[in-house]
Amino acid sequence: VAGAQSAGYAIAYLLNRAKEFERGAFLNAVGGVAKHKSSDLADKIRGVISITDDREAASVLGTGGFVMECLPFSLYCFTEYPFDFSKAVLTCVNAGGDTDSNAAIAGSLAGCLNGVDGIPLRWRDGLKQQREIIELADKLYDSCYGVLSK
């Protein structure tokens, strides 16, 4: 539950504060949400602040699919490369472990911060049903924005 709440809060945070993104403030805020259900997860998320090396992050945080590894590692990859979608996602993939879950979380966060234009064109060009995916994302955003902005 703490992981889902923290990930949801991270998305809301980015959608509402994208222009003023600051790594430490973001991680402290997300860790603060986790603390209500899991102080261990909160500590691990807040610990991401002090890690600035990809290999150290994979070793210290872990790259597995369990929330105690997946969410902190994905947050590391995103916050280490917040304005470089491909670097954030590829850092997750190249680390091994539960690459698809980790990359999906980091990519979602990078997408919230940078929008669709932040995703490399070469990654978007060959995407099947691209128009439908964008329309669905727009509808989701529109339907949730009132909730997220509170």
Salt bridges, closest charged atoms under 4 A:
GLU80 OE1 - ARG23 NH2 3.44
GLU132 OE2 - ARG131 NH2 3.60
GLU135 OE2 - ARG131 NH1 3.15
